[in-house]
């Protein structure tokens, strides 16, 4: 499964870079970024394509993992190493600080996301007791 996911992600990364941050298929029209992060244990640099939500000057990502019962690896990596970079549009190496938000800030952002993209409410239902983390990427 991870080879299939890695191939899929690599295709998105290649398309993103070839088209100034735009991709087609299931993500056509979505706000996408490429998250450069480091393995919490390995320290290996990884690149993960993610849909984001603009929030003022920040970008917000959601550790939904399509409703899986566990958090995605990139989330654990951000908790361990929150100073990362992103590619967004035609900009590369944009330095950001990943901040996991809670309480009112999380509720405000999550409610807006599930209203605009109802699939995220379904992800939360599928995740069961796991609360899907909301991560704000603040430019540094």
C-alpha positions as CSV (number, residue, x, y, z in Angstrom):
1,X,0.0,0.0,0.0
2,X,2.8,2.5,0.9
3,X,4.4,2.0,-2.6
4,X,1.0,2.9,-4.3
5,X,0.6,5.9,-2.0
6,X,4.2,7.0,-2.6
7,X,3.7,6.7,-6.4
8,X,0.4,8.6,-6.2
9,X,2.0,11.4,-4.1
10,X,5.0,11.6,-6.4
11,X,2.7,12.1,-9.4
12,X,0.9,14.9,-7.6
13,X,4.3,16.5,-6.6
14,X,5.5,16.3,-10.2
15,X,2.3,17.8,-11.6
16,X,2.3,20.5,-8.9
17,X,5.8,21.6,-9.8
18,X,5.2,21.4,-13.5
19,X,2.1,23.6,-13.3
20,X,2.9,26.4,-10.8
21,X,1.2,24.7,-7.9
22,X,-1.9,23.5,-9.8
23,X,-3.0,19.9,-10.1
24,X,-5.9,18.1,-11.8
25,X,-7.8,14.9,-11.0
26,X,-9.5,14.7,-7.6
27,X,-7.6,17.8,-6.4
28,X,-8.5,20.1,-9.4
29,X,-9.2,23.5,-8.1
30,X,-8.2,22.8,-4.5
31,X,-5.6,24.8,-2.7
32,X,-2.5,22.6,-2.5
33,X,0.9,22.8,-1.0
34,X,3.9,20.6,-0.7
35,X,5.0,20.1,2.9
36,X,8.7,19.5,3.4
37,X,9.2,17.8,6.8
38,X,11.6,15.6,8.6
39,X,11.1,12.1,10.0
40,X,10.5,12.3,13.8
41,X,12.8,9.2,14.2
42,X,14.8,9.0,11.0
43,X,15.4,12.7,10.4
44,X,14.9,11.9,6.7
45,X,13.4,14.8,4.6
46,X,10.0,14.0,3.2
47,X,7.7,15.9,0.9
48,X,3.9,15.4,1.2
49,X,1.3,17.1,-1.0
50,X,-1.6,18.4,1.0
51,X,-4.8,20.4,0.6
52,X,-4.9,23.5,2.7
53,X,-7.3,26.1,3.9
54,X,-6.3,29.8,3.9
55,X,-6.8,31.5,7.2
56,X,-5.8,35.1,7.2
57,X,-2.1,35.1,6.4
58,X,-1.7,31.5,7.5
59,X,-2.4,28.2,5.8
60,X,-4.2,25.4,7.7
61,X,-3.7,21.6,7.1
62,X,-5.8,18.8,8.5
63,X,-4.4,15.5,9.7
64,X,-7.5,13.6,8.5
65,X,-5.7,10.7,6.8
66,X,-9.1,10.2,5.1
67,X,-10.7,9.1,8.3
68,X,-8.2,6.5,9.3
69,X,-8.0,5.6,13.0
70,X,-4.4,6.9,13.3
71,X,-2.7,10.2,12.6
72,X,-0.7,10.5,9.4
73,X,3.1,10.2,9.7
74,X,3.6,13.8,8.6
75,X,1.6,15.0,11.6
76,X,4.0,13.1,14.0
77,X,6.9,14.6,12.1
78,X,5.5,18.2,12.5
79,X,5.0,17.7,16.3
80,X,8.6,16.6,16.6
81,X,10.1,19.2,14.1
82,X,7.6,22.1,13.7
83,X,10.0,24.4,11.8
84,X,9.5,23.3,8.2
85,X,9.1,24.7,4.7
86,X,6.4,24.5,2.1
87,X,6.0,25.0,-1.6
88,X,2.9,26.9,-2.5
89,X,1.9,28.2,-6.0
90,X,5.2,28.9,-7.7
91,X,7.0,29.7,-4.4
92,X,9.4,27.2,-3.0
93,X,11.2,27.1,0.4
94,X,8.6,29.2,2.2
95,X,9.6,28.8,5.9
96,X,6.7,28.1,8.3
97,X,6.1,27.1,11.9
98,X,3.5,24.3,12.3
99,X,1.3,25.0,15.3
100,X,-1.4,22.4,16.4
101,X,-4.4,24.4,17.5
102,X,-6.9,23.4,20.1
103,X,-10.1,24.6,21.7
104,X,-11.8,27.7,20.2
105,X,-9.2,28.2,17.4
106,X,-9.6,24.5,16.3
107,X,-13.4,24.7,16.5
108,X,-13.6,27.8,14.4
109,X,-11.3,26.5,11.7
110,X,-12.7,22.9,11.8
111,X,-16.3,24.2,11.5
112,X,-15.4,26.4,8.5
113,X,-13.7,23.5,6.8
114,X,-16.5,21.0,7.3
115,X,-19.0,23.6,6.1
116,X,-17.0,24.3,3.0
117,X,-15.8,20.7,2.4
118,X,-18.4,18.3,3.9
119,X,-16.1,15.3,3.3
120,X,-14.1,16.4,6.3
121,X,-17.1,15.7,8.6
122,X,-17.3,12.2,7.1
123,X,-13.5,11.8,7.8
124,X,-14.2,12.7,11.5
125,X,-17.1,10.2,11.7
126,X,-14.9,7.5,10.2
127,X,-12.0,8.3,12.5
128,X,-14.2,7.3,15.5
129,X,-12.7,8.5,18.8
130,X,-9.6,10.1,17.1
131,X,-9.9,13.9,17.0
132,X,-8.4,15.1,13.7
133,X,-5.6,17.5,14.4
134,X,-5.8,21.0,12.9
135,X,-2.4,22.5,12.1
136,X,-1.8,26.1,11.3
137,X,1.3,26.9,9.2
138,X,2.5,30.3,10.2
139,X,5.1,32.0,7.9
140,X,8.4,32.6,9.8
